[in-house]
Amino acid sequence: DAGITQSPRHKVTETGTPVTLRCHQTENHRYMYWYRQDPGHGLRLIHYSYGVKDTDKGEVSDGYSVSRSKTEDFLLTLESATSSQTSVYFCAIRIIRDTEAFFGQGTRLTVV
Amino acid sequence: GENVEQHPSTLSVQEGDSAVIKCTYSDSASNYFPWYKQELGKRPQLIIDIRSNVGEKKDQRIAVTLNKTAKHFSLHITETQPEDSAVYFCAAGGGADGLTFGKGTHLIIQP
């Protein structure tokens, strides 16, 4: 599992509330990613990070922010959750650029 | 940015037959093309990958081919087995930016 842990694994929250998802890795890899997975859309990139305090936007970044203050943690925040953000969120790491991405177990988020 | 199209969305084959899934990509700078398998409720896991300097790669019953000129790549599974039933995703990328994924193919192996 490349030492990746996502928390929480499941969360139900109300519209308008802030939510933070955590991705923790134990092996100090530089490249970390957040994806969301929805039926019929595959996996879509939200944000990614090249290292501490070095982040960039992906394809579907609106409504999301990220932070990486330590190499091992990459946090995804929904400032004000909406029903359209109900999804399964996967964190991923890459050991070296241009190589495979290893995925965490996923977080199922439901916004009601 | 990169755009990846994947076909078909659903593929049903008889056990023992072959399955082929096709993907096209748009960005000629992409140089890395992985394929992932995802079982229900699980995380995506890499099954095979290919780089732009290689035309074909095999691993037992699985093979991937790449045509850089036409910007398409394909996954071939021979002698399909029940455990091959899953959703398969192709992806494309270059550098450290995130991979761009296709929308997935639900492969069904009929007994």
Boltz contact constraints between the chains, C-beta under 6 A:
constraints:
  - contact:
      token1: [A, 31]
      token2: [B, 96]
      max_distance: 6.0
  - contact:
      token1: [A, 33]
      token2: [B, 98]
      max_distance: 6.0
  - contact:
      token1: [A, 42]
      token2: [B, 89]
      max_distance: 6.0
  - contact:
      token1: [A, 42]
      token2: [B, 101]
      max_distance: 6.0
  - contact:
      token1: [A, 42]
      token2: [B, 102]
      max_distance: 6.0
  - contact:
      token1: [A, 42]
      token2: [B, 103]
      max_distance: 6.0
  - contact:
      token1: [A, 42]
      token2: [B, 104]
      max_distance: 6.0
  - contact:
      token1: [A, 43]
      token2: [B, 101]
      max_distance: 6.0
  - contact:
      token1: [A, 45]
      token2: [B, 98]
      max_distance: 6.0
  - contact:
      token1: [A, 48]
      token2: [B, 98]
      max_distance: 6.0
  - contact:
      token1: [A, 50]
      token2: [B, 96]
      max_distance: 6.0
  - contact:
      token1: [A, 58]
      token2: [B, 98]
      max_distance: 6.0
  - contact:
      token1: [A, 97]
      token2: [B, 95]
      max_distance: 6.0
  - contact:
      token1: [A, 97]
      token2: [B, 96]
      max_distance: 6.0
  - contact:
      token1: [A, 98]
      token2: [B, 32]
      max_distance: 6.0
  - contact:
      token1: [A, 100]
      token2: [B, 34]
      max_distance: 6.0
  - contact:
      token1: [A, 100]
      token2: [B, 46]
      max_distance: 6.0
  - contact:
      token1: [A, 101]
      token2: [B, 99]
      max_distance: 6.0
  - contact:
      token1: [A, 103]
      token2: [B, 43]
      max_distance: 6.0
  - contact:
      token1: [A, 103]
      token2: [B, 44]
      max_distance: 6.0
  - contact:
      token1: [A, 105]
      token2: [B, 43]
      max_distance: 6.0
  - contact:
      token1: [A, 106]
      token2: [B, 43]
      max_distance: 6.0
